[in-house]
């Protein structure tokens, strides 16, 4: 009997066996979507393997095969199985990452297409009748009705969809039938024409002349593309050095060799401008994949990539799973960015998995950044990647001058708040007077990060999470939790002592925007954070900045990304200390990267840039190295510190977190898994730390405890995690166990 191992979208770490009916045997192949029954449900799954054998007791047959050709190519399917194994993630949930959007939106989409279409407006490609003229000579006379005109039209066009004829001649169906009976036309079924990928047109450009550094980096990448072996490159280029142009040349070279390319960016905000660059170079042979697209847009993009016309994909981390045929190149832009790590569901790291996917198919991976991650730098030093350098800006602009503003010593500006210090206000005033633009970076959204009673000292806390509520003024004087989205009106008195002495503590982007309007009443001010901009709204705000409709842009991390805003000459880092003192061994690295990246927004045009960094810790190494643009110096020091402590990249780490509604049960469950880990960690080089409360001990009404496991040997770490994974079944069902391999966020 023919049996299929099928991955279903359920949280189990094994595939399910199904019988393949003889009528479906030709199409039920690895990578094909199938509809199977699991209990009372019908689910869309993917065939992982086909085999001969005795059927298990009670085996069910596959109901139907959805695909004419497999949705997941063979090489991508093998990669997904590797990813599932490495991250201890259920294979069904991993495979789902690569399925077309309709199967990710609803479990039984293919079995219930009408329901899915009503929900999303997405229709898969359907056969359409096309009318073709035959070579028959004489036309009988007379032709009734509109038949003569229709025949003439078809002969002139060569082939016409029947619906298009009906739109012009309502009686066309009957006329076409009579013409076909007379042998004058034939009717055949073809797939409907695909919808256009993009609504707007982009003017095509030509590749500019590369400078010497870009040309050398491109030469090395093109040579690697000619070799049938995988390779990894770290493209270290200062902000504004023209890394994107190197990517474009590498993609063009891959396409010349009939190989596809995937380009990953860390934020949706970066996608539109990058897509425009790629479309200007390659036309509409580019697809974009990210979560801000509508289901219909995502479906259209996915279909064009899978069917082959499109061989270049640009998108956020999920674009890594695009079914690109003959993959030859994967680019990870801003590879240092922590948003490449998925924090829910399958907790994969897109940068690391990009290297793996490229390696499996003999492609090259290019990791690009102005501030390379410690992990990528160590790959270079260990001989597992080659570094390419772009040490100067593409248009020979100087790097911006960086000035440290010591908040312990400088006076406040006109508002009396040191966070708008006198040096910062003066620099902004000078830029505005010269008709230039300003960016202020503050990684705290809202009006005030906390609300505290001055009588009893109590802060307003989220009822579901161990965090203070943030005050938002613009949205109606509310306080909100940025983790669970709890929201309520700002109380008029303290809930604990009933006194009315509530004070707003700290400053967020909303309050900063208000203060700036007082200092610069004539300036046009815009804000870029998740309260005012998401999805396509992000690009709308940035388009206003590029059109010089904004004088001052205030924002969170969104403004630090790779935006090219040539009229920005002054950048202010309002509070450089915010990222320094987090409970995370990566805090110094993130603070340094943020500082260098936001500084890189200044002086990218014809005028020199200036950056003011406000801090209470000017002597901190991250501040010092960042203000000197000294990436090499920072990496040397950070790698030395990590090696002495035995932290990644000199060890492999995993976080085991136990969450539950009952604090005692969660603590006990975590203690049990910690003991299992210690018994399995027989090597002295494997460290088990915990159990302990997580830095955020309660989130969304669930208490959280954790165990950290580190080992210099990946095999040793895996043995410990396998024991923990097997032991999770001993815990009460209400407890959730999260295994996070190579964690980036430790909260």
KOLVO-202843 format. One line per 3 residues: number of its first residue (from 0); their letters; for each residue x, y, z of C-alpha. Coordinates in Angstrom, 2 decimals, decimal comma. Example, Ala and Ser with C-alpha at 12.3 -4.5 7.8 and 13.67 -1.06 7.14 Angstrom:
BEGIN
0> as> 12,30:-4,50:7,80; 13,67:-1,06:7,14
This chain:
BEGIN
0> xxx> 0,00:0,00:0,00; 1,16:3,53:-0,76; 1,34:5,65:2,40
3> xxx> 2,02:9,35:2,85; 3,62:11,07:5,84; 1,64:14,30:6,10
6> xxx> 2,48:17,42:8,14; -0,72:18,92:9,57; -1,00:22,36:11,23
9> xxx> -1,25:21,05:14,78; 1,23:21,46:17,68; 2,57:17,90:17,52
12> xxx> 6,16:17,02:16,69; 5,41:14,20:14,25; 3,75:13,73:10,86
15> xxx> 0,60:11,63:10,37; 0,26:8,57:8,14; -2,47:8,42:5,48
18> xxx> -3,32:5,98:2,73; -2,89:7,26:-0,84; -5,84:6,18:-3,01
21> xxx> -4,68:4,88:-6,42; -6,49:7,72:-8,22; -4,39:10,29:-6,30
24> xxx> -1,03:8,52:-6,46; 0,35:10,61:-9,35; -0,26:13,91:-7,52
27> xxx> 0,25:12,96:-3,86; 3,99:13,61:-3,95; 6,30:15,34:-1,44
30> xxx> 5,51:19,07:-1,21; 1,93:18,73:-2,41; -0,96:20,09:-0,36
33> xxx> -3,56:17,51:0,59; -6,84:17,58:2,49; -6,98:15,00:5,28
36> xxx> -9,33:14,17:8,11; -8,07:14,51:11,69; -10,85:13,60:14,07
39> xxx> -13,91:15,50:12,92; -11,88:18,18:11,10; -10,64:18,39:7,53
42> xxx> -7,23:20,05:7,43; -4,85:21,16:4,71; -1,50:19,44:5,15
45> xxx> 1,65:18,84:3,15; 3,06:15,50:2,06; 6,54:15,06:3,53
48> xxx> 7,32:11,62:2,14; 5,71:8,72:0,27; 6,49:5,10:1,13
51> xxx> 5,35:1,52:0,69; 4,33:-0,44:3,71; 1,73:-2,03:5,90
54> xxx> -0,88:0,54:6,89; -1,14:1,43:10,57; -4,33:0,34:12,27
57> xxx> -7,23:2,64:11,49; -5,33:4,57:8,79; -7,51:6,95:6,79
60> xxx> -7,20:7,82:3,12; -6,26:11,25:1,83; -9,46:13,04:0,81
63> xxx> -8,02:15,00:-2,09; -4,84:16,57:-3,48; -5,05:20,35:-3,82
66> xxx> -2,07:20,96:-6,11; -1,44:20,17:-9,75; 2,24:20,81:-9,00
69> xxx> 3,61:20,70:-5,43; 3,29:23,98:-3,50; 6,63:23,42:-1,75
72> xxx> 9,66:22,55:-3,90; 11,79:19,60:-2,83; 14,76:21,69:-1,67
75> xxx> 12,54:24,00:0,38; 10,80:21,04:2,00; 14,14:19,55:3,08
78> xxx> 15,16:22,92:4,52; 11,92:23,15:6,50; 12,54:19,73:8,02
81> xxx> 16,01:20,86:9,13; 14,54:24,02:10,65; 11,91:22,00:12,53
84> xxx> 14,57:19,74:14,00; 16,93:22,55:15,01; 14,29:24,67:16,78
87> xxx> 12,33:21,74:18,30; 9,28:23,11:16,44; 6,31:20,96:15,30
90> xxx> 6,80:20,08:11,66; 3,21:21,00:10,75; 3,65:24,53:12,08
93> xxx> 6,99:24,91:10,32; 5,67:23,74:6,95; 2,79:26,16:7,30
96> xxx> 5,29:29,04:7,08; 5,85:28,18:3,42; 2,23:27,63:2,41
99> xxx> 0,29:30,13:0,32; -1,69:32,68:2,36; -5,04:30,95:2,01
102> xxx> -3,75:27,93:3,91; -2,28:30,13:6,63; -5,54:32,06:7,07
105> xxx> -7,88:29,12:7,62; -7,18:25,49:8,33; -9,61:24,16:5,74
108> xxx> -9,25:26,82:3,05; -8,86:24,50:0,11; -11,74:22,29:1,23
111> xxx> -14,00:25,33:1,74; -12,97:27,75:-1,02; -16,22:29,71:-1,04
114> xxx> -15,93:30,47:2,69; -12,33:31,60:2,25; -13,22:33,81:-0,70
117> xxx> -15,98:35,52:1,28; -13,54:36,23:4,11; -10,61:37,49:2,05
120> xxx> -11,70:38,25:-1,50; -8,94:35,92:-2,75; -9,67:33,59:-5,62
123> xxx> -7,15:31,10:-6,83; -6,48:30,83:-10,57; -9,41:29,20:-12,41
126> xxx> -9,66:27,90:-15,98; -11,17:30,37:-18,43; -12,52:29,55:-21,92
129> xxx> -10,41:31,09:-24,69; -11,67:31,36:-28,28; -9,18:30,73:-31,12
132> xxx> -9,75:31,06:-34,86; -9,09:27,92:-36,93; -7,42:27,62:-40,29
135> xxx> -10,71:26,64:-41,97; -11,04:28,45:-45,26; -14,57:29,48:-46,29
138> xxx> -17,02:31,20:-43,99; -20,63:30,10:-44,51; -23,07:32,88:-45,35
141> xxx> -24,80:34,43:-43,66; -23,53:34,43:-40,03; -26,36:35,29:-37,69
144> xxx> -26,32:38,03:-35,07; -22,91:39,21:-33,91; -21,11:36,06:-35,07
147> xxx> -19,47:37,80:-38,04; -18,07:40,61:-35,89; -16,89:38,14:-33,22
150> xxx> -15,16:35,96:-35,79; -13,40:38,96:-37,30; -12,29:40,09:-33,83
153> xxx> -10,94:36,65:-32,92; -9,09:36,35:-36,23; -7,51:39,75:-35,66
156> xxx> -6,50:39,07:-32,02; -5,46:35,42:-32,42; -7,02:34,33:-29,09
159> xxx> -9,58:36,04:-26,85; -11,03:35,04:-23,43; -14,72:34,28:-23,77
162> xxx> -15,69:36,58:-20,84; -14,10:39,48:-22,70; -16,24:38,71:-25,78
165> xxx> -19,37:38,51:-23,61; -18,55:41,95:-22,17; -18,66:43,39:-25,71
168> xxx> -21,39:41,18:-27,19; -23,92:39,85:-24,64; -24,96:37,07:-27,04
171> xxx> -21,35:35,94:-27,58; -21,72:32,54:-25,90; -24,35:31,37:-28,39
174> xxx> -22,45:32,87:-31,32; -19,20:31,19:-30,28; -20,99:27,82:-30,01
177> xxx> -22,33:28,19:-33,56; -18,89:29,22:-34,84; -17,31:26,22:-33,11
180> xxx> -19,95:23,86:-34,59; -19,05:25,26:-38,03; -15,33:24,60:-37,43
183> xxx> -14,44:28,30:-37,59; -13,19:28,59:-34,01; -12,04:26,28:-31,27
186> xxx> -12,53:26,77:-27,52; -9,89:25,69:-25,01; -9,48:26,07:-21,26
189> xxx> -6,60:28,21:-20,01; -5,75:29,56:-16,55; -6,98:33,10:-16,01
192> xxx> -4,47:35,86:-16,57; -2,73:36,64:-13,24; -3,56:39,91:-11,57
195> xxx> -0,85:42,58:-11,77; 1,64:42,53:-8,92; 1,73:46,31:-8,53
198> xxx> -0,83:49,02:-9,17; 1,66:51,80:-9,92; 4,37:51,93:-12,55
201> xxx> 8,00:52,67:-11,76; 10,35:54,40:-14,16; 13,22:52,08:-15,07
204> xxx> 16,77:53,09:-14,24; 20,22:52,01:-15,32; 22,98:50,78:-13,07
207> xxx> 25,33:53,61:-12,00; 29,09:53,38:-12,17; 30,33:51,75:-8,97
210> xxx> 33,08:53,26:-6,90; 36,22:51,18:-6,37; 35,04:49,64:-3,09
213> xxx> 31,62:48,69:-4,45; 33,21:47,29:-7,60; 35,57:45,06:-5,60
216> xxx> 32,77:43,73:-3,38; 30,65:43,05:-6,48; 33,54:41,29:-8,22
219> xxx> 33,95:38,89:-5,30; 30,22:38,11:-5,14; 29,97:37,54:-8,89
222> xxx> 32,92:35,17:-8,77; 31,21:33,22:-5,97; 27,98:33,02:-7,99
225> xxx> 29,89:31,32:-10,79; 31,01:28,54:-8,44; 28,66:25,63:-7,65
228> xxx> 29,47:25,75:-3,93; 27,75:27,69:-1,12; 29,45:30,65:0,52
231> xxx> 28,64:33,26:3,16; 29,73:36,91:3,00; 29,49:39,73:5,53
234> xxx> 29,15:43,03:3,66; 30,27:45,62:6,22; 29,50:49,05:4,82
237> xxx> 29,15:52,31:6,72; 25,77:54,02:6,56; 25,31:55,48:3,09
240> xxx> 28,06:53,36:1,54; 25,84:51,96:-1,22; 25,25:48,41:-0,02
243> xxx> 21,95:48,26:-1,91; 23,70:48,85:-5,23; 25,96:45,89:-4,50
246> xxx> 22,86:43,79:-3,80; 21,32:44,88:-7,11; 24,43:43,86:-9,06
249> xxx> 24,53:40,48:-7,29; 20,84:39,84:-8,02; 21,37:40,78:-11,69
252> xxx> 24,26:38,32:-11,89; 22,18:35,55:-10,32; 19,36:36,17:-12,82
255> xxx> 21,80:36,02:-15,74; 22,55:32,49:-14,58; 18,80:31,66:-14,36
258> xxx> 18,93:31,58:-10,57; 16,50:33,26:-8,19; 17,16:35,63:-5,31
261> xxx> 15,60:36,51:-1,95; 16,31:39,85:-0,25; 15,30:40,15:3,42
264> xxx> 14,85:43,40:5,34; 14,14:43,63:9,08; 11,15:45,98:9,00
267> xxx> 8,13:46,44:6,76; 8,98:50,15:6,81; 12,08:49,41:4,71
270> xxx> 10,30:47,23:2,17; 8,56:49,83:-0,06; 11,67:51,91:-0,78
273> xxx> 13,75:48,79:-1,45; 11,05:47,32:-3,71; 11,02:50,56:-5,71
276> xxx> 14,79:50,30:-6,20; 14,50:46,70:-7,38; 11,53:47,37:-9,67
279> xxx> 13,35:50,32:-11,23; 16,17:47,92:-12,09; 14,30:44,69:-12,89
282> xxx> 10,76:45,82:-13,77; 7,82:43,83:-12,43; 9,87:40,66:-12,16
285> xxx> 9,95:41,35:-8,40; 7,58:40,08:-5,73; 7,15:41,52:-2,25
288> xxx> 6,11:39,36:0,71; 5,33:40,67:4,19; 2,49:40,75:6,71
291> xxx> 1,17:44,21:5,78; -0,11:42,97:2,41; -3,76:42,05:2,03
294> xxx> -4,50:38,32:1,66; -5,29:38,93:-2,01; -1,95:40,69:-2,58
297> xxx> -0,03:37,96:-0,78; -1,80:35,23:-2,72; -1,01:36,90:-6,06
300> xxx> 2,65:37,37:-5,12; 3,04:33,79:-3,90; 1,42:32,32:-7,03
303> xxx> 3,68:34,29:-9,39; 6,79:33,18:-7,49; 5,74:29,51:-7,40
306> xxx> 4,75:29,40:-11,07; 8,11:30,80:-12,14; 7,66:34,19:-13,86
309> xxx> 9,01:36,03:-10,81; 12,47:35,11:-9,54; 13,29:38,00:-7,17
312> xxx> 11,54:38,26:-3,80; 11,90:41,19:-1,39; 10,33:41,11:2,04
315> xxx> 10,53:40,75:5,80; 11,70:37,58:7,55; 8,82:35,39:6,28
318> xxx> 10,01:35,94:2,69; 12,76:33,44:3,53; 10,17:30,70:2,84
321> xxx> 9,22:31,91:-0,64; 9,16:29,03:-3,17; 11,88:30,52:-5,38
324> xxx> 13,09:28,04:-7,98; 16,83:27,50:-8,55; 17,73:29,77:-5,65
327> xxx> 21,18:31,29:-6,10; 21,35:34,25:-3,70; 19,93:35,29:-0,33
330> xxx> 20,61:38,79:0,97; 19,94:39,72:4,60; 20,04:43,51:4,84
333> xxx> 20,63:45,04:8,31; 21,51:41,53:9,45; 22,19:42,73:12,99
336> xxx> 18,56:43,69:13,58; 16,86:41,65:16,35; 13,53:41,68:14,49
339> xxx> 14,89:38,89:12,27; 14,20:36,63:15,25; 10,61:35,39:15,44
342> xxx> 9,31:35,71:19,02; 6,13:33,63:18,79; 5,17:30,31:17,28
345> xxx> 8,17:28,89:15,44; 11,03:30,87:17,00; 13,43:30,86:14,08
348> xxx> 16,13:33,41:13,28; 15,84:34,46:9,62; 19,52:35,43:9,35
351> xxx> 20,78:32,08:10,60; 18,26:30,15:8,53; 19,14:32,19:5,43
354> xxx> 22,68:30,85:5,73; 21,33:27,32:6,11; 18,95:27,55:3,15
357> xxx> 21,67:28,97:0,93; 24,06:26,22:2,02; 21,55:23,47:1,18
360> xxx> 21,12:24,59:-2,45; 24,67:25,74:-3,22; 23,71:29,43:-3,12
363> xxx> 25,53:32,36:-1,56; 24,30:34,31:1,48; 25,18:37,98:1,84
366> xxx> 24,75:39,55:5,29; 24,83:43,35:5,08; 25,16:45,89:7,89
369> xxx> 26,88:49,06:9,03; 27,01:47,53:12,53; 27,57:43,77:12,12
372> xxx> 26,24:41,52:14,83; 28,73:39,91:17,15; 27,65:36,50:15,82
375> xxx> 28,33:37,42:12,18; 31,68:38,98:13,03; 32,69:35,77:14,80
378> xxx> 31,72:33,76:11,69; 34,28:35,82:9,80; 36,97:35,40:12,45
381> xxx> 36,32:31,65:12,56; 36,76:31,39:8,79; 33,10:30,48:8,12
384> xxx> 32,33:33,74:6,27; 34,30:36,26:4,27; 34,11:39,99:5,02
387> xxx> 33,68:42,58:2,26; 34,21:46,21:3,26; 32,67:49,48:2,11
390> xxx> 34,48:51,90:4,45; 33,29:55,18:2,91; 30,02:56,69:1,76
393> xxx> 29,08:56,09:-1,87; 28,94:59,79:-2,79; 32,05:60,65:-0,77
396> xxx> 30,10:62,52:1,91; 31,93:62,67:5,24; 30,55:60,76:8,19
399> xxx> 28,55:63,06:10,47; 30,23:64,86:13,35; 29,04:63,35:16,64
402> xxx> 28,87:65,45:19,82; 28,22:63,98:23,27; 25,84:66,06:25,38
405> xxx> 26,53:65,25:29,05; 23,13:65,71:30,70; 24,80:65,94:34,12
408> xxx> 26,38:69,25:33,16; 24,51:71,01:30,34; 21,62:73,40:30,92
411> xxx> 18,06:72,67:29,86; 16,53:74,34:26,83; 13,52:76,71:26,73
414> xxx> 11,08:74,09:28,10; 13,10:73,58:31,30; 13,47:69,88:30,48
417> xxx> 17,05:68,66:30,11; 15,92:66,11:27,55; 15,52:69,08:25,24
420> xxx> 18,90:70,46:26,21; 20,21:73,84:25,14; 22,87:72,38:22,75
423> xxx> 20,24:70,22:21,06; 17,75:73,07:20,67; 20,43:75,36:19,23
426> xxx> 21,55:72,73:16,70; 17,94:72,16:15,64; 17,30:75,88:15,29
429> xxx> 20,34:76,25:13,06; 19,22:73,42:10,78; 15,67:74,75:10,49
432> xxx> 16,92:78,25:9,72; 19,04:76,79:6,88; 16,00:74,96:5,45
435> xxx> 17,29:71,54:6,52; 15,55:68,69:8,32; 15,96:67,19:11,79
438> xxx> 15,39:63,71:13,25; 14,95:63,13:16,99; 15,19:59,54:18,21
441> xxx> 13,50:58,49:21,45; 12,74:54,82:22,01; 9,68:55,42:24,19
444> xxx> 6,29:55,94:22,63; 3,31:57,55:24,33; 3,17:60,76:26,35
447> xxx> 4,67:59,50:29,63; 6,10:56,00:30,27; 4,65:55,93:33,80
450> xxx> 2,01:57,58:36,01; 2,79:57,71:39,75; 0,93:58,95:42,80
453> xxx> 3,00:61,61:44,60; 1,16:60,90:47,86; 1,72:57,14:48,27
456> xxx> 4,29:56,46:45,53; 2,15:53,84:43,78; 2,51:53,58:39,99
459> xxx> -0,39:52,67:37,74; 0,26:49,06:36,74; -1,26:46,79:34,12
462> xxx> -3,71:44,37:35,78; -2,45:41,52:33,56; 1,30:42,25:33,23
465> xxx> 4,18:43,27:35,49; 4,66:46,59:33,71; 3,68:50,20:34,28
468> xxx> 0,92:51,66:32,15; 1,96:54,28:29,60; -0,01:57,50:29,36
471> xxx> -1,25:58,40:25,87; -2,64:61,91:25,58; -3,59:62,17:21,91
474> xxx> -5,83:59,10:21,95; -8,09:60,51:24,65; -6,15:60,70:27,93
477> xxx> -5,75:56,96:28,33; -3,21:54,66:29,94; -2,20:51,56:28,00
480> xxx> -0,10:48,43:28,37; 2,27:48,01:25,43; 2,39:44,24:25,95
483> xxx> -1,25:43,10:26,21; -2,96:46,28:24,88; -5,03:46,76:28,05
486> xxx> -6,39:50,30:28,04; -8,45:52,50:30,35; -9,10:56,17:30,95
489> xxx> -6,50:58,04:32,96; -7,97:58,04:36,50; -8,57:61,35:38,24
492> xxx> -7,24:59,98:41,55; -4,88:57,27:42,78; -6,70:53,90:42,87
495> xxx> -4,85:52,98:46,06; -4,97:56,07:48,31; -7,60:58,11:46,44
498> xxx> -5,39:61,21:46,39; -5,43:63,37:43,25; -1,67:63,95:43,12
501> xxx> -0,92:61,92:40,00; 2,36:62,80:38,29; 3,52:61,91:34,78
504> xxx> 7,02:60,45:34,81; 9,46:60,28:31,93; 8,98:61,35:28,35
507> xxx> 7,67:59,57:25,28; 7,54:60,54:21,63; 4,08:62,05:22,05
510> xxx> 5,21:64,41:24,81; 8,40:65,22:22,92; 6,31:66,22:19,92
513> xxx> 4,20:68,52:22,13; 7,29:70,15:23,63; 8,80:70,76:20,20
516> xxx> 5,68:72,59:19,05; 6,21:75,03:21,92; 9,87:75,60:21,07
519> xxx> 9,44:75,66:17,27; 5,85:76,81:16,65; 6,39:77,34:12,92
522> xxx> 8,05:73,99:12,27; 6,18:71,15:10,59; 6,53:68,18:12,94
525> xxx> 5,69:64,53:12,28; 5,90:61,46:14,48; 6,86:57,93:13,43
528> xxx> 6,01:55,24:15,96; 3,55:52,37:16,17; 0,82:54,60:17,60
531> xxx> 0,55:56,69:14,43; 2,05:54,55:11,68; 1,85:50,89:10,77
534> xxx> 1,91:49,00:7,50; 1,54:51,33:4,52; 1,14:54,37:6,80
537> xxx> 4,86:54,17:7,61; 5,80:54,84:3,99; 3,28:57,70:3,84
540> xxx> 5,06:59,48:6,70; 8,48:58,88:5,15; 7,22:60,10:1,76
543> xxx> 6,22:63,39:3,40; 9,73:63,70:4,82; 11,32:63,04:1,41
546> xxx> 8,98:65,61:-0,17; 10,22:68,16:2,44; 6,74:68,54:3,90
549> xxx> 8,20:67,78:7,36; 10,87:69,81:9,19; 11,27:67,66:12,32
552> xxx> 10,66:63,91:12,47; 10,26:62,42:15,95; 10,36:58,66:16,21
555> xxx> 11,25:55,41:17,88; 13,43:52,65:16,37; 11,56:53,08:13,09
558> xxx> 13,68:56,16:12,31; 16,97:54,30:12,89; 16,49:51,89:9,99
561> xxx> 18,09:52,32:6,57; 16,02:55,26:5,35; 17,76:57,55:2,87
564> xxx> 16,62:61,09:3,75; 19,13:63,41:2,03; 17,96:66,70:3,58
567> xxx> 18,41:65,57:7,20; 21,49:67,26:8,62; 20,86:67,12:12,38
570> xxx> 20,03:64,00:14,37; 19,37:64,11:18,10; 19,47:61,03:20,32
573> xxx> 17,29:62,21:23,19; 18,19:59,47:25,68; 21,08:57,24:24,66
576> xxx> 21,02:55,45:28,02; 17,61:53,78:27,57; 19,04:50,64:25,94
579> xxx> 22,20:50,39:28,05; 20,92:49,00:31,31; 18,53:46,24:30,28
582> xxx> 18,81:42,79:31,95; 20,38:41,27:28,85; 23,98:40,46:27,93
585> xxx> 23,29:41,98:24,49; 22,32:45,40:25,92; 25,65:47,06:25,10
588> xxx> 25,63:45,70:21,56; 22,07:46,94:20,90; 22,80:50,37:22,34
591> xxx> 25,88:50,71:20,14; 24,02:49,57:17,02; 21,10:51,92:17,61
594> xxx> 23,45:54,85:18,13; 25,46:54,23:14,95; 22,38:53,48:12,85
597> xxx> 20,44:56,60:13,87; 23,56:58,74:13,48; 23,83:57,41:9,94
600> xxx> 20,61:59,21:8,96; 22,47:62,56:9,08; 24,46:64,11:6,27
603> xxx> 23,51:61,71:3,46; 22,93:64,57:1,00; 25,12:67,45:-0,12
606> xxx> 25,41:69,09:3,30; 27,43:67,71:6,23; 25,60:66,13:9,13
609> xxx> 25,75:66,56:12,88; 24,61:64,19:15,62; 24,00:65,08:19,27
612> xxx> 23,95:62,19:21,73; 22,39:63,03:25,10; 23,51:60,77:27,93
615> xxx> 24,14:60,56:31,67; 26,87:57,95:31,01; 29,23:59,53:28,46
618> xxx> 32,09:57,27:29,52; 30,24:54,02:28,66; 32,12:52,05:25,95
621> xxx> 29,01:51,74:23,76; 28,61:55,52:23,78; 32,30:56,16:23,18
624> xxx> 32,72:53,68:20,34; 29,42:54,71:18,79; 30,25:58,40:18,74
627> xxx> 33,57:57,62:17,05; 31,92:55,35:14,44; 34,43:52,74:15,65
630> xxx> 32,73:49,46:14,78; 35,93:47,42:14,80; 36,92:48,71:18,23
633> xxx> 33,52:47,89:19,70; 33,47:44,38:18,22; 36,97:43,66:19,55
636> xxx> 35,98:44,65:23,07; 32,56:42,96:23,01; 33,95:39,68:21,69
639> xxx> 36,62:39,70:24,39; 33,98:40,26:27,11; 31,71:37,54:25,72
642> xxx> 34,57:35,04:25,52; 35,58:35,65:29,14; 31,98:35,10:30,29
645> xxx> 31,29:32,14:28,00; 28,34:33,85:26,33; 27,31:33,48:22,67
648> xxx> 28,85:33,38:20,13; 31,37:31,39:22,18; 28,63:29,09:23,40
651> xxx> 25,20:27,94:22,27; 22,26:29,01:24,41; 18,62:28,08:24,83
654> xxx> 15,89:29,50:27,01; 13,28:27,21:28,56; 10,30:29,20:29,80
657> xxx> 7,27:27,88:31,66; 4,09:29,97:31,72; 0,81:29,38:33,51
660> xxx> -2,17:31,04:35,20; -1,12:29,75:38,64; 2,16:31,10:39,99
663> xxx> 2,97:28,11:42,20; 2,29:25,59:39,44; 4,43:27,52:36,95
666> xxx> 7,29:27,75:39,45; 7,07:24,02:40,24; 6,92:23,09:36,56
669> xxx> 9,98:25,15:35,78; 11,84:23,60:38,72; 11,06:20,13:37,40
672> xxx> 12,44:20,96:33,93; 15,51:22,58:35,50; 16,22:19,36:37,38
675> xxx> 15,77:17,32:34,19; 18,23:19,65:32,42; 20,81:19,31:35,21
678> xxx> 20,64:15,51:35,14; 21,20:15,56:31,37; 24,01:18,14:31,52
681> xxx> 26,81:15,75:32,43; 29,60:17,79:30,78; 31,29:20,51:32,79
684> xxx> 31,06:22,83:29,78; 27,26:22,83:29,93; 25,71:25,37:32,31
687> xxx> 22,12:25,26:33,59; 20,99:28,49:35,28; 17,67:28,66:37,05
690> xxx> 14,84:28,28:37,65; 14,14:31,95:38,18; 11,39:34,43:37,51
693> xxx> 11,53:35,98:34,05; 12,43:39,70:33,85; 8,73:40,19:33,04
696> xxx> 7,37:37,77:35,67; 3,73:38,15:34,61; 2,47:38,76:31,09
699> xxx> -1,14:38,56:29,86; -2,18:37,04:33,20; 0,34:34,23:32,95
702> xxx> 3,19:33,81:35,44; 6,56:33,17:33,81; 9,65:31,30:35,03
705> xxx> 12,69:30,27:33,06; 15,84:28,17:32,83; 18,85:29,17:30,73
708> xxx> 21,06:26,43:29,27; 24,46:27,16:27,70; 27,09:24,86:26,25
711> xxx> 30,18:25,26:24,10; 29,11:22,11:22,24; 25,94:22,12:20,15
714> xxx> 25,52:18,36:20,52; 25,67:18,58:24,32; 23,10:21,38:24,33
717> xxx> 20,82:19,38:22,08; 20,96:16,36:24,37; 19,84:18,51:27,32
720> xxx> 17,04:20,10:25,32; 15,85:16,74:24,05; 15,48:15,57:27,64
723> xxx> 13,59:18,75:28,54; 11,37:18,39:25,47; 10,46:14,83:26,41
726> xxx> 9,79:15,82:30,03; 7,35:18,61:29,20; 4,57:16,01:28,99
729> xxx> 4,89:15,51:32,78; 3,67:19,05:33,44; 0,00:19,99:33,96
732> xxx> -1,82:20,76:30,71; -2,50:24,38:31,68; 1,24:25,12:31,64
735> xxx> 2,90:26,25:28,40; 6,54:25,32:27,80; 8,52:27,45:25,37
738> xxx> 11,87:26,28:24,00; 13,70:29,23:22,48; 16,89:28,17:20,71
741> xxx> 19,50:30,94:20,26; 17,31:33,49:22,07; 17,66:37,16:21,19
744> xxx> 15,11:38,68:23,56; 15,46:37,40:27,12; 12,35:39,02:28,59
